[in-house]
Amino acid sequence: MRELKITCPTCEAVKNVNIPKKLFTQKKDGCIKIQIPPGIVCPEHQFIVFLDQNGSIRGYEKIDLVMSATPKKKK
């Protein structure tokens, strides 16, 4: 595992998160994108972290809308 210091782009909460090292060796080119759900870094926000193959954080992206997959009940 590789420990990364991740900052919420909305509330700026900071937490160390463990990322499997295998992820960095499998990705040959381009950015590694990791979706961070609520409760991992801060209790309310979810966002995407962009990493390079060396594990350096290249940026964050806030998620505008989260869709629910809860099916409707039949009447």
C-alpha positions as CSV (number, residue, x, y, z in Angstrom):
1,M,0.0,0.0,0.0
2,R,1.0,3.6,-0.6
3,E,-0.1,6.3,1.8
4,L,-1.2,9.6,0.2
5,K,-2.3,12.8,1.9
6,I,-5.6,13.7,0.2
7,T,-7.4,17.0,0.7
8,C,-11.1,17.5,0.1
9,P,-11.5,20.2,-2.6
10,T,-14.7,21.5,-1.0
11,C,-14.0,21.8,2.8
12,E,-10.2,21.3,2.7
13,A,-10.3,18.4,5.2
14,V,-7.1,16.3,5.0
15,K,-6.6,12.6,5.6
16,N,-4.0,10.0,4.8
17,V,-5.5,7.3,2.5
18,N,-3.9,4.0,1.6
19,I,-3.8,3.2,-2.2
20,P,-2.7,-0.2,-3.5
21,K,0.8,0.0,-5.1
22,K,-0.5,-2.4,-7.8
23,L,-2.6,0.4,-9.2
24,F,0.5,2.4,-10.1
25,T,2.3,-0.4,-11.8
26,Q,-0.7,-1.4,-13.9
27,K,-1.3,2.0,-15.3
28,K,1.2,2.6,-18.1
29,D,0.2,6.1,-19.3
30,G,-2.3,8.8,-18.5
31,C,-3.8,9.8,-15.2
32,I,-5.0,7.5,-12.5
33,K,-8.5,8.5,-11.4
34,I,-9.8,7.6,-7.9
35,Q,-13.3,8.4,-6.8
36,I,-13.3,9.3,-3.1
37,P,-16.8,8.7,-1.5
38,P,-18.2,10.6,1.5
39,G,-16.6,9.4,4.7
40,I,-13.2,8.6,3.4
41,V,-11.6,12.1,3.7
42,C,-14.5,14.1,5.0
43,P,-18.1,13.1,6.1
44,E,-20.0,15.0,3.4
45,H,-18.2,15.3,0.1
46,Q,-17.2,13.0,-2.7
47,F,-14.7,13.9,-5.4
48,I,-12.2,12.5,-7.8
49,V,-8.4,12.6,-7.3
50,F,-6.0,12.5,-10.3
51,L,-2.6,10.9,-9.8
52,D,0.3,10.3,-12.0
53,Q,2.1,7.0,-12.2
54,N,4.5,8.1,-9.5
55,G,1.7,8.7,-7.0
56,S,1.9,12.5,-7.1
57,I,-1.5,14.2,-6.9
58,R,-2.1,16.2,-10.1
59,G,-5.5,17.6,-9.2
60,Y,-9.0,17.2,-7.8
61,E,-12.5,17.4,-9.3
62,K,-15.7,18.0,-7.5
63,I,-18.7,15.9,-8.5
64,D,-21.6,18.0,-9.5
65,L,-24.4,15.4,-9.2
66,V,-24.6,11.9,-7.7
67,M,-27.3,9.6,-9.1
68,S,-29.0,7.1,-6.9
69,A,-29.4,3.5,-8.1
70,T,-32.3,2.7,-5.8
71,P,-35.1,1.0,-7.7
72,K,-38.6,2.3,-7.4
73,K,-41.1,0.1,-5.5
74,K,-43.9,-1.5,-7.4
75,K,-47.4,-0.6,-6.3
